[in-house]
Amino acid sequence: MQARMNNPAFINQDAMKALMALGEASHKGGVPHAVHELLHLRVSQINGCGVCVDMHGKMARKAGETDERLFSVAAWRDTPYFTEAERAALALAESVTRIADRGDAVSDEVWNEAARHYDEDQLASLLLSISTINVWNRLNASVRMVAGSVKWG
């Protein structure tokens, strides 16, 4: 496997700085880091971004996630391993990622359940985090970045 080119944000350092700053800002809303990693993993699975599935699986494990939860995040609705708040965040992540799949991109049901578990700052954090990983997924998938080719600290 070989990438078509490097991720555009690796080439354009202004874009890299902006994306990194957005990622850091999205984690400042009081949502646990592990939840962000679960969302990043799930969104990356949906978008078929091998680089991000690989990376966020590893980062989630480093953040304390168990293999049980990591292996079942794609089937979160059908497993007992996630809290109601995590399920609400995962549903929100899926809706935001699949925004064009329905007329009402994020249904009131999904929104209200997320709002039941997260305050406005946390919802902002979740939405920014979900949107940021979608940008990374689209960049990586477009240039066919290879899983394992990106090393993060």
RAGI-V817379 format. One line per field, one symbol per residue. ss: DSSP state (a for helix, b for strand, c for the rest). psi: psi as a letter, one per 30 degrees, with the letter a starting at -180 (. if undefined). Layout:
ss: ???
psi: ???
This chain:
ss: cccccccaaaacaaaaaaaaaaaaaaccccccaaaaaaaaaaaaaaaccaaaaaaaaaaaaaccccaaaaaaaaaaaacccccaaaaaaaaaaaaaacaaaccccccaaaaaaaaaaccaaaaaaaaaaaaaaaaaaaaaaaacccccccccc
psi: kklellkeffejfeeeeeeeeeeeefggggkkeeeeeeeeeeeeeefhjeeeeeefeeeeeeggkleeeefgefhefglgfkleeeeeeeeeeeeeehffflejejleeeeeeefffkaeeeeeeeeeeeeeeeeeeeeeeeghkkkffkkl.
